[in-house]
């Protein structure tokens, strides 16, 4: 972007140095394999920059910049028709960091819920401790590409997700007869704490668009799907009996959580901070092996 602005500034200065009282209706300059076309119509100045590539006897042109300027406002677009793979800026030297206009790689934290209308007998939603049920997302790498000359960018990446779902009201998730079921503490016993953990590898694919704001900021929105592959899960219960003796029970292994699932996700924000919301059209547990519970998550994300 800075190089494009430099080219435009140089061409305008050259026109001024030529002592022209005004630019012609259509003016073209060539510089360093770039072609700058400047036109004016009804007080509106249009500046377009093309990349010229010679292929045999033909010259192929590709628009890489367009600016429309009036006395009251200006609109600028950069067309980057290339595929980019980026790593987090936090591990790059400052001299090599670039301003990112795609938003995927980063770290986020969200609150997890299992809405009542998706649950088995409407029971599961009432036993979730919403204040402690959290999801952590880390996406260290992403790949992005501009979709033609549009203002849309495709983004794909890979990351890891950790979910910690806590229960309340003396409830827990246990495995009985190879099925995951909601249980209540027996008389004389008390569940002091119970929770479900599971970890996934994530493979998000999103489509993003963004708009410039004042002071060099920008607003963005992206939407898409996140494929998830479960890597580990466990359920634990901390309980005590009528004599005050404290025990801990762990249910390791599969717990009948779906090995592969999908989330639908939307994100929006400004610059390096945003909100995200995700919902799974599939139950957290495999059909017939646990209560029906479609997970939703709402949280905050910081983008590298």
C-alpha positions in Angstrom: 0.0 0.0 0.0 2.8 2.4 0.8 4.5 1.6 -2.5 1.3 2.3 -4.4 0.9 5.6 -2.6 4.5 6.5 -3.4 3.9 5.8 -7.1 0.8 7.9 -7.2 2.5 10.8 -5.4 5.4 10.7 -7.8 3.2 10.8 -10.8 1.2 13.7 -9.5 4.4 15.6 -8.7 5.7 14.9 -12.2 2.5 16.3 -13.7 2.7 19.4 -11.5 6.4 19.9 -12.5 5.4 19.9 -16.1 3.5 23.1 -15.3 0.2 21.8 -16.6 -2.6 24.0 -15.2 -4.8 20.9 -14.8 -4.6 17.2 -15.6 -6.2 16.0 -18.9 -9.4 14.2 -18.7 -7.5 10.9 -18.9 -3.8 10.7 -18.1 -1.6 7.6 -17.9 1.9 7.2 -16.5 4.2 4.2 -16.5 6.6 3.5 -13.7 8.4 0.3 -12.6 6.1 -2.1 -14.3 3.1 -0.2 -13.0 0.6 1.9 -15.1 -1.2 4.7 -13.3 -4.4 6.0 -14.9 -5.9 9.3 -13.7 -9.3 10.6 -14.8 -11.6 13.3 -13.7 -15.3 13.6 -14.2 -17.8 16.0 -12.6 -15.3 17.0 -9.9 -14.5 13.3 -9.0 -10.9 12.2 -9.4 -10.3 8.5 -10.1 -6.8 7.0 -9.7 -6.3 3.4 -10.8 -3.0 1.5 -10.7 -2.4 -1.6 -12.9 0.4 -4.2 -12.9 1.5 -4.8 -16.5 3.0 -8.2 -17.3 4.3 -9.1 -20.7 3.4 -12.5 -22.0 4.9 -13.1 -25.4 3.6 -10.3 -27.7 0.7 -9.5 -25.4 0.6 -7.3 -22.3 -1.6 -8.5 -19.5 -2.9 -5.9 -17.0 -4.2 -6.5 -13.5 -5.7 -3.8 -11.3 -4.0 -3.6 -7.9 -5.4 -0.2 -6.6 -8.3 2.2 -7.1 -8.9 5.5 -5.4 -11.8 7.9 -5.8 -11.4 11.3 -4.4 -13.8 14.3 -4.1 -13.8 17.5 -2.1 -15.7 15.8 0.7 -14.6 12.2 0.9 -12.3 9.5 -0.5 -12.6 5.8 -1.2 -9.6 3.5 -1.7 -9.4 -0.2 -2.5 -6.4 -2.5 -2.8 -6.7 -5.6 -4.9 -4.3 -8.2 -3.8 -4.8 -11.3 -6.0 -2.3 -13.6 -4.3 -2.2 -16.4 -1.8 -0.6 -15.7 1.6 0.5 -17.9 4.5 1.2 -15.9 7.7 2.5 -16.7 11.1 1.8 -14.7 14.2 3.4 -11.2 14.2 4.3 -11.7 17.8 7.1 -14.1 16.8 8.4 -11.8 14.0 10.9 -9.0 14.3 9.1 -5.6 14.3 10.8 -4.6 11.1 9.1 -7.6 9.3 5.6 -7.3 10.7 2.8 -6.4 8.3 -0.6 -4.9 8.9 -3.1 -7.8 8.6 -6.5 -7.4 7.0 -7.6 -11.0 7.7 -8.7 -12.1 11.1 -8.3 -15.7 12.2 -5.0 -16.5 13.9 -5.1 -15.4 17.5 -6.2 -16.4 21.0 -9.8 -16.3 22.3 -11.9 -17.1 25.4 -15.6 -17.7 25.4 -18.5 -18.8 27.6 -20.0 -22.2 26.7 -23.7 -23.1 26.9 -26.0 -26.0 25.9 -29.3 -24.3 25.1 -32.4 -25.9 26.7 -34.3 -26.3 23.4 -31.6 -28.7 22.1 -31.3 -30.8 25.2 -32.6 -34.2 26.3 -35.7 -33.7 28.4 -34.7 -30.0 28.8 -32.6 -31.1 31.8 -29.0 -30.4 30.8 -29.2 -26.6 30.4 -30.4 -26.1 34.0 -27.3 -27.9 35.4 -24.6 -25.9 33.6 -22.5 -23.5 35.6 -22.3 -20.7 33.0 -19.9 -18.6 34.9 -17.3 -21.3 34.9 -17.9 -23.1 31.6 -15.3 -21.8 29.2 -13.7 -22.4 25.8 -10.1 -21.5 24.9 -9.1 -21.2 21.3 -5.5 -20.9 19.9 -4.9 -20.6 16.2 -1.3 -20.0 15.5 -1.3 -20.2 11.7 -3.5 -19.0 8.8 -3.6 -18.8 5.1 -5.6 -16.1 3.2 -6.3 -15.2 -0.4 -8.2 -12.4 -2.1 -11.3 -13.5 -4.1 -10.7 -11.9 -7.4 -11.2 -8.2 -7.5 -13.9 -8.3 -4.7 -13.6 -7.0 -1.2 -13.8 -10.6 0.1 -11.0 -12.7 1.5 -10.9 -16.5 2.1 -9.2 -17.6 5.2 -8.2 -21.1 6.4 -6.1 -22.2 9.4 -5.4 -24.8 12.0 -5.5 -24.6 15.8 -6.4 -26.2 19.0 -9.5 -25.8 21.2 -10.0 -26.6 24.9 -13.5 -26.9 26.5 -14.2 -26.9 30.2 -17.9 -27.5 31.0 -18.8 -27.3 34.7 -22.1 -28.6 36.3 -24.1 -27.4 39.3 -27.0 -28.5 41.4 -25.3 -31.7 42.6 -25.2 -33.1 39.0 -22.6 -34.8 36.9 -21.9 -36.6 33.6 -21.0 -40.3 34.2 -20.5 -43.3 31.9 -22.9 -46.2 32.7 -23.4 -49.2 30.4 -21.2 -47.5 27.8 -23.5 -44.4 27.7 -22.9 -40.9 29.0 -25.7 -39.9 31.3 -26.7 -37.1 33.6 -26.6 -38.3 37.2 -27.6 -36.9 40.6 -25.7 -37.5 43.9 -27.2 -40.3 45.9 -28.7 -39.7 49.4 -25.9 -39.1 51.9 -23.4 -38.0 49.3 -22.7 -34.6 47.8 -21.0 -33.6 44.5 -18.9 -30.7 45.6 -17.7 -30.1 42.0 -18.0 -31.8 38.7 -16.8 -30.9 35.2 -16.3 -32.2 31.6 -13.1 -31.5 29.7 -12.4 -32.1 26.0 -9.8 -30.9 23.5 -10.0 -30.7 19.7 -7.9 -29.8 16.8 -9.7 -27.1 14.8 -9.7 -26.4 11.0 -11.6 -23.1 10.4 -12.6 -21.8 6.9 -14.0 -18.3 6.9 -14.9 -15.6 4.3 -14.2 -12.0 5.4 -14.9 -8.5 4.3 -13.8 -5.2 6.0 -14.2 -1.4 5.8 -11.9 1.4 6.5 -12.6 3.6 9.5 -11.0 6.9 10.7 -7.5 7.1 12.0 -6.3 4.1 10.1 -8.6 1.6 11.8 -10.9 -0.9 10.0 -14.0 -2.8 10.9 -14.3 -6.5 9.8 -16.9 -9.3 9.6 -16.2 -12.9 8.8 -18.3 -16.0 8.7 -17.8 -19.7 8.0 -17.4 -23.1 9.5 -14.9 -24.8 11.9 -14.2 -28.5 11.6 -13.2 -30.1 14.9 -11.4 -33.4 15.6 -11.5 -34.5 19.2 -8.1 -35.5 20.7 -8.9 -36.1 24.4 -11.7 -36.0 26.9 -12.3 -36.7 30.6 -15.0 -36.2 33.3 -14.3 -35.7 37.0 -16.4 -35.5 40.1 -15.2 -34.3 43.5 -17.6 -35.6 46.2 -18.0 -36.2 49.9 -20.0 -38.7 51.9 -22.1 -38.2 55.1 -19.0 -38.6 57.3 -17.2 -35.7 55.5 -14.7 -37.9 53.7 -13.7 -36.4 50.4 -13.2 -38.4 47.2 -12.5 -37.8 43.5 -13.7 -40.0 40.7 -12.4 -39.7 37.1 -14.0 -41.1 33.9 -11.2 -41.0 31.3 -11.4 -41.9 27.6 -14.0 -41.4 25.0 -17.1 -40.4 27.0 -19.1 -40.8 23.7 -18.2 -37.2 22.6 -18.4 -37.0 18.8 -14.9 -37.7 17.3 -15.5 -35.3 14.4 -18.0 -32.4 14.4 -18.6 -28.9 13.0 -19.2 -25.4 14.3 -20.8 -22.5 12.4 -19.0 -19.3 13.4 -19.2 -15.5 12.9 -16.7 -12.9 14.0 -16.8 -9.1 14.0 -14.5 -6.4 15.4 -12.1 -3.5 14.9 -8.4 -4.0 14.2 -6.9 -6.7 16.4 -10.0 -7.3 18.7 -13.3 -8.9 18.0 -16.3 -10.9 19.2 -17.1 -14.4 18.1 -20.2 -16.6 18.3 -20.3 -20.3 17.4 -23.0 -22.9 17.3 -22.8 -26.6 16.4 -25.7 -28.1 14.4 -24.6 -31.5 15.8 -25.1 -32.8 19.3 -22.0 -32.9 21.5 -22.5 -36.6 22.2 -22.9 -39.3 19.6 -26.5 -40.3 18.8 -27.9 -42.8 21.3 -24.8 -42.6 23.5 -25.5 -39.4 25.5 -28.0 -36.5 26.0 -28.7 -34.3 23.0 -26.8 -31.1 23.6 -25.8 -28.6 20.8 -23.0 -26.4 22.1 -23.0 -22.6 21.7 -20.1 -20.3 22.5 -19.9 -16.5 22.8 -16.5 -14.8 23.5 -13.7 -12.4 22.8 -10.8 -12.9 20.4 -7.4 -11.2 20.1 -5.8 -11.5 16.6 -2.1 -11.8 16.2 
